[in-house]
Amino acid sequence: MVDKLLLPFPLLSDPEGRVIKEWNVWTDNEGGIAKPSIFAIRKDGSIGWAYVGRDFADRPTDDELFNSIHGGE
């Protein structure tokens, strides 16, 4: 996905669901899925920005995402 979209940052793949459960974004509702979540992690390992949706349809707009990330630099 990173290569396809030419992203300048890595993405986490979590096929076993270990991270989504540790970060409390897993829900047993709706058949057991992750809430739509975005975490921007700084180079020092701290969280620069986080968004956790209430349900599968609750997602930030592209503008909200980019403004939050660029505003936090």
Helices and strands as residue ranges (DSSP letters): H 2-5, H 18-22, E 26-27, G 29-31, E 33-34, E 37-41, E 47-52, H 62-71
